[in-house]
Amino acid sequence: MTEYRFILWFVWLNVFCHSLGAQKLLQLEILREVEAIKFGEGSTITFKTKEYPKEWQTKKIETIIPVEDILVFDDGMVSIKDITQLRLSNGTAKAFGRLFSGFGAGWLLFGGVAQIAGDYEFTWGTFAIGAVAVGLGWILNKFVSKKTYKMGKNANLRIIDISFSLTPVPTVQTNGGYP
């Protein structure tokens, strides 16, 4: 049993080391922020290009080619120099926006049905609660749930290759070989 553990441990370590050898990332550097946002292969991004300036495209990154600064998708490829805008979405704000919109619509619907049934009087207070909830949900969905970055203005895209070769690389001496 110990022999199998050693063999499994060796195989797992070998596979793990090979998977660490190839990490290529698309990095979004935002003006006045220390932390950059990184997208790896398999990430989904939403962007506009110079070729289609009025159309938002949402695509999954299949491969990143760092030498030529190209992102490869399942239906084509785009150079990062051609990307003019990148949009990030905030899932929490979008969820709360939908929650408030649903609550407000339900409040107005049930208040209206109760008014028609004759059991309740639909007042300005009832309308205000529903309208404010719908409005707050719309504002959260429209403005808070997404942030757009313009390349060269408030953000910059860069491809980073942090892969390392598994074979030793000879050292280069900068002093001409003299100690």
Summary of the structure (lengths in Angstrom):
residues: 179
radius of gyration: 26.6
end to end distance: 52.4
largest distance: 98.0
contacts: 436
relative contact order: 0.17
helix: 39%
strand: 28%
